[in-house]
Amino acid sequence: MTVCDLYFDTESDEKNKVVETMDTVFQAAIAGYGKSAKNFHLPLLKLHRGFKLRSVYLPSSSTTRVDEKGVMVVRSLKELLKDDKVDIVIITSPNRIHFEQAKEALSADKHVVVEKPVAVSSDEAEELIRLAEIKQKILTVFHNRRGDADFLTLKKTLNDGALGELVEIKSTFHRHRRELRDGHWKESSEPGSGILYDLSPHLIDQSLILFGKPNAVYADIKNQRGGDTDDSFDIKLYYDRPTKLEVTLSAGMLVADPVPRFIARGAEASLVIDGKDAQESALTNGQSLTPELLKELAKQQQAFLYQGDNAKRKPVEIVPGKYPQFYDDLYHSITKKWEPPVKPETAKRGLEIVEAAIKSSKSGKRVKLD
């Protein structure tokens, strides 16, 4: 393991021990109330006895309803931050204002969880890291894809050594949506919009967790639907480990055909994982991610190991996903002074790779990383 962020360190029994007694309940506030807040953070907070949602910030122009009993709606971030009972601010606003809102929340002495990406530039991420250090508050990023069942299965298979010396990994997260969403910030020309900032932070983060920082980046970022921003990318990360390893990260909005989520090839065997993690769909449908449900959801994906010249196929058991562990780890980070579930330094490193990918796509050349 190259990067020992808490939300990935599943080997530690201490870090995974269930806390039976939670004497302190932390009050949380959410800035923004879109899909991320309603389908991820709110149900995961409800699942944890150590957190309670106190308030939601929505601009005065917003007509969104918050139908949560006992939850206040405030109309300015300043009003939210003046509330001394708020311990943690969860930022799920559009990417362009992540930095601004996180900076204000840290300055108000709140712990901060930011939806990925933590900011739209590595310089902004660095400023937030320094401010969190000064304020002695937790700054972490919601890289929930570390808890995907397929990624955990890939990680376990790599650790088992079944593939031998790795030579190639393909990580793909395609969608199919031909129509543009008029007025949606993700498909506008504003900073942090487009599929590159939406999906590549997840895929880059997974590669960083497994292999650390690459030596070089090559990228092809495209606009295939004629909108105002990018909607397709292919990013290659090059590693010297001591043997060469190439990691390809791909996502597009016009891919209707099924593509494996992961393909990993080594000197001894190949691993293919099909389907997508089902935790997001379960949360969207109002299901609670209990340990029992997580085991059932894992059965919706398939993985196979191909070995030998005849490519003999062997099924691989899918490791259950673990989205709920993010807030378990955050609770321990606050109460036991553990590291954040996701280190902001890792998120900053991911943004450096995004910036290198943009530079590479514009120049058509491979970009070396310091």
C-alpha positions in Angstrom: 0.0 0.0 0.0 1.5 3.3 -1.1 -0.9 5.9 0.5 -2.1 5.0 4.0 -5.3 7.0 4.1 -7.7 5.8 6.8 -10.6 5.1 4.4 -8.6 2.6 2.6 -6.6 0.9 5.4 -8.9 -2.1 5.8 -6.1 -4.3 7.2 -6.1 -2.6 10.6 -8.4 -4.4 13.1 -8.3 -1.4 15.4 -9.5 1.0 12.8 -12.4 -1.3 11.9 -13.6 -2.0 15.4 -17.2 -1.0 15.9 -17.5 1.7 18.6 -20.3 0.4 20.8 -20.6 3.5 23.0 -20.7 7.0 21.3 -20.9 9.5 24.1 -20.5 12.4 21.7 -22.9 13.2 18.8 -21.5 15.7 16.3 -23.9 18.1 14.7 -23.4 18.4 10.9 -24.5 21.0 8.4 -24.7 20.5 4.6 -24.0 23.3 2.1 -26.0 22.4 -1.0 -28.7 19.9 -1.3 -28.5 18.1 -4.6 -27.9 14.5 -5.6 -24.7 14.1 -3.6 -26.3 15.4 -0.4 -29.6 13.5 -0.6 -28.3 10.2 -2.0 -25.0 9.9 -0.3 -24.3 12.1 2.7 -27.7 12.3 4.3 -28.4 8.5 4.3 -24.9 7.7 5.5 -25.2 10.2 8.3 -28.5 8.6 9.3 -26.7 5.3 9.5 -24.2 6.5 12.0 -25.1 7.1 15.6 -22.3 9.6 16.1 -23.7 12.2 13.7 -26.9 14.2 13.4 -27.8 16.6 10.6 -28.7 20.0 12.1 -29.0 22.3 9.1 -28.9 22.7 5.4 -27.7 25.8 3.5 -29.7 26.7 0.4 -29.4 30.0 -1.4 -32.5 32.2 -1.2 -33.1 31.7 -4.9 -33.4 27.9 -4.4 -36.8 26.2 -4.5 -35.5 22.9 -3.3 -37.4 21.3 -0.3 -35.7 19.8 2.7 -38.2 17.3 4.1 -36.2 16.2 7.1 -37.8 16.5 10.5 -35.9 18.8 12.9 -33.5 20.0 10.2 -33.2 23.8 9.8 -32.8 25.5 6.4 -30.6 28.6 6.4 -30.3 31.0 3.5 -26.7 32.1 3.8 -23.4 30.3 4.5 -22.5 33.0 7.0 -25.7 32.2 9.0 -24.8 28.5 9.0 -21.2 29.1 10.2 -22.4 31.4 13.0 -24.2 28.4 14.6 -21.8 27.3 17.4 -23.6 23.9 17.6 -22.5 23.0 14.1 -19.3 20.9 14.4 -18.9 19.7 10.8 -19.7 21.3 7.5 -20.3 19.0 4.5 -19.8 20.8 1.2 -21.8 19.4 -1.8 -22.1 22.6 -3.8 -20.9 23.0 -7.4 -17.2 22.4 -7.9 -16.3 26.0 -8.6 -17.2 27.1 -5.0 -15.8 24.2 -3.1 -12.6 26.2 -2.3 -14.5 29.3 -1.2 -16.9 27.5 1.1 -14.3 25.2 2.6 -12.1 28.1 3.3 -14.9 30.0 5.1 -15.9 26.9 7.1 -12.3 26.2 8.2 -11.9 29.8 9.1 -15.0 29.5 11.3 -13.3 26.6 13.2 -15.5 23.8 11.7 -14.3 20.4 10.5 -14.9 20.1 6.8 -15.9 17.3 4.4 -15.8 18.3 0.7 -17.3 16.4 -2.2 -14.6 15.6 -4.7 -12.8 17.4 -6.1 -11.7 19.3 -3.0 -11.1 22.4 -5.3 -10.6 23.1 -9.0 -6.8 23.6 -8.7 -3.9 22.1 -6.7 -3.0 25.6 -5.5 -6.4 26.0 -3.9 -6.1 22.6 -2.4 -2.7 23.5 -0.9 -4.2 26.7 0.6 -7.0 24.7 2.3 -4.5 22.2 3.7 -2.4 24.9 5.3 -5.5 26.6 6.7 -6.7 23.3 8.2 -3.3 22.8 9.8 -3.4 26.3 11.3 -7.0 25.9 12.6 -6.2 22.3 13.8 -9.4 21.1 12.1 -10.1 18.1 9.9 -10.2 18.6 6.2 -11.2 15.5 4.2 -12.6 14.7 0.8 -15.5 12.3 0.0 -13.8 9.9 -2.3 -16.4 7.2 -1.9 -15.2 5.2 -4.8 -12.5 3.8 -2.6 -15.4 1.9 -1.0 -16.6 0.4 -4.3 -16.9 -3.4 -4.3 -15.1 -3.7 -7.6 -12.2 -1.6 -6.4 -11.9 -3.6 -3.2 -11.9 -6.8 -5.2 -9.2 -5.5 -7.5 -7.1 -4.4 -4.5 -7.5 -7.8 -2.8 -6.5 -9.7 -5.9 -3.4 -7.6 -6.4 -2.4 -8.1 -2.8 -2.9 -11.9 -3.2 -0.3 -11.8 -6.0 -2.4 -14.0 -8.4 -1.6 -11.8 -11.4 2.1 -11.8 -11.0 4.1 -8.7 -12.1 1.6 -6.1 -13.3 1.9 -4.7 -16.8 -1.5 -3.0 -17.5 -4.7 -1.9 -15.8 -7.8 -0.4 -17.5 -10.3 1.4 -15.3 -13.4 2.4 -17.1 -16.5 4.3 -15.9 -18.7 5.0 -19.0 -22.3 6.3 -19.2 -24.8 6.8 -21.9 -26.7 10.1 -22.0 -27.1 11.7 -25.4 -29.1 14.7 -24.3 -27.4 17.7 -22.7 -28.9 18.9 -19.4 -29.7 22.6 -20.1 -28.7 24.9 -17.2 -26.9 22.2 -15.2 -23.5 23.4 -14.0 -21.8 20.1 -14.7 -22.4 20.7 -18.5 -21.6 24.4 -18.5 -18.3 26.2 -19.2 -17.7 27.2 -15.6 -14.5 26.1 -13.8 -14.7 22.5 -12.5 -17.5 21.4 -14.9 -17.4 18.5 -17.3 -16.7 14.8 -17.0 -13.0 15.3 -16.4 -13.6 17.0 -13.0 -16.7 14.8 -12.3 -15.2 11.3 -12.7 -11.4 11.5 -13.2 -10.8 12.5 -9.6 -12.3 9.1 -8.5 -10.3 7.0 -11.0 -7.1 8.9 -10.3 -7.6 8.6 -6.6 -7.9 4.8 -6.9 -4.7 4.6 -8.9 -2.9 6.8 -6.3 -4.0 4.5 -3.5 -2.8 1.4 -5.3 0.4 2.7 -6.9 1.2 6.2 -5.7 2.2 9.1 -7.9 2.9 8.2 -11.6 6.0 9.3 -13.5 4.1 10.8 -16.4 0.7 11.5 -17.8 -0.8 11.4 -21.3 -4.4 12.4 -21.9 -7.0 12.9 -24.7 -10.0 15.0 -23.4 -12.8 15.4 -25.9 -16.2 17.0 -26.4 -18.3 14.5 -28.3 -21.9 15.9 -27.9 -21.2 19.5 -28.9 -21.9 21.0 -25.4 -20.0 23.6 -23.5 -17.5 21.3 -21.8 -15.7 18.0 -22.1 -17.7 14.7 -22.0 -15.0 12.1 -22.7 -11.5 11.3 -21.6 -8.7 8.8 -21.8 -5.9 9.3 -19.4 -2.7 7.1 -19.3 -0.6 7.0 -16.1 2.9 5.7 -16.5 4.7 4.0 -13.6 8.2 2.6 -13.1 7.8 0.0 -10.3 10.6 -1.4 -11.1 9.0 -2.8 -14.2 6.8 -0.7 -16.4 3.1 -0.3 -15.6 0.5 1.5 -17.6 -2.8 2.5 -16.1 -5.6 3.7 -18.4 -8.5 5.7 -17.0 -11.5 6.2 -19.3 -14.9 7.7 -19.1 -17.4 8.9 -21.7 -21.1 9.9 -22.0 -21.8 8.2 -25.3 -21.0 4.6 -24.5 -24.0 2.3 -24.7 -22.1 -1.0 -25.0 -21.0 -2.9 -21.9 -17.3 -2.5 -20.9 -15.6 -4.2 -18.0 -15.2 -1.9 -15.0 -11.6 -3.1 -14.5 -9.1 -5.2 -16.5 -5.8 -6.0 -14.8 -3.1 -7.9 -16.7 0.0 -9.4 -15.2 2.7 -11.9 -16.1 0.8 -14.8 -14.6 -2.9 -14.0 -15.2 -5.6 -11.4 -16.0 -8.5 -10.2 -13.9 -11.8 -8.9 -15.4 -14.5 -7.3 -13.3 -17.9 -6.6 -14.8 -20.7 -4.3 -13.8 -20.8 -1.3 -11.5 -21.0 -1.0 -7.7 -24.6 -1.1 -6.6 -24.3 1.0 -3.4 -25.3 4.2 -5.2 -28.4 2.7 -6.7 -29.4 1.3 -3.3 -29.0 4.6 -1.6 -31.0 6.4 -4.4 -33.8 3.8 -3.8 -33.8 4.6 -0.1 -32.2 1.5 1.1 -30.0 1.5 4.2 -26.5 0.1 3.6 -26.4 -2.5 6.4 -23.7 -5.2 6.4 -26.2 -7.7 5.2 -27.3 -5.6 2.3 -23.7 -4.8 1.3 -23.1 -8.5 0.9 -26.2 -8.9 -1.3 -25.2 -5.9 -3.4 -21.8 -7.4 -4.1 -23.4 -10.3 -5.8 -24.6 -8.0 -8.6 -21.1 -7.8 -10.0 -18.8 -10.6 -11.4 -15.1 -11.1 -11.5 -13.0 -13.7 -13.3 -9.4 -14.7 -13.2 -7.9 -15.9 -16.5 -4.8 -18.0 -16.2 -2.5 -20.0 -18.5 -2.1 -20.2 -22.3 -5.7 -21.6 -22.6 -7.1 -18.7 -20.5 -8.8 -21.0 -18.0 -11.5 -19.0 -16.3 -11.9 -19.0 -12.5 -14.6 -16.9 -10.7 -13.4 -14.4 -8.1 -15.6 -13.5 -5.1 -16.6 -9.9 -5.0 -15.6 -8.1 -1.8 -18.6 -6.2 -0.4 -18.5 -2.4 -0.7 -18.1 -0.1 2.3 -19.5 3.4 1.8 -20.6 3.6 5.5 -17.0 3.3 6.7 -16.2 6.8 5.6 -18.2 8.4 8.4 -17.1 5.7 10.9 -13.5 6.7 10.1 -14.4 10.4 10.3 -15.9 9.9 13.8 -12.7 8.1 14.9 -10.6 10.9 13.3 -12.3 13.5 15.5 -12.6 11.5 18.7 -9.4 9.5 18.6 -7.2 11.9 16.6 -6.7 9.5 13.8 -5.8 10.7 10.3 -8.7 11.9 8.1 -10.5 9.2 6.2 -9.1 10.7 3.0 -6.0 12.9 3.3 -6.3 16.2 1.6 -2.7 15.8 0.4 -3.8 12.8 -1.7 -6.7 14.9 -3.1 -4.3 17.6 -4.0 -2.0 15.1 -5.7 -5.0 14.0 -7.8 -5.6 17.6 -8.9 -2.0 17.8 -10.0 -2.6 14.9 -12.3 -5.8 16.4 -13.6 -3.9 19.6 -14.4 -1.2 17.5 -16.1 -3.9 15.7 -18.1 -5.3 19.0 -19.3 -1.8 20.2 -20.4 -1.1 16.9 -22.1 -4.4 17.0 -24.0 -3.8 20.5 -25.3 -0.2 19.7 -26.3 -0.7 16.2 -27.5 2.4 15.2 -25.6 3.2 13.1 -22.5 3.7 15.3 -19.4 6.3 14.3 -16.8 5.5 14.8 -13.1 8.1 16.0 -10.6 
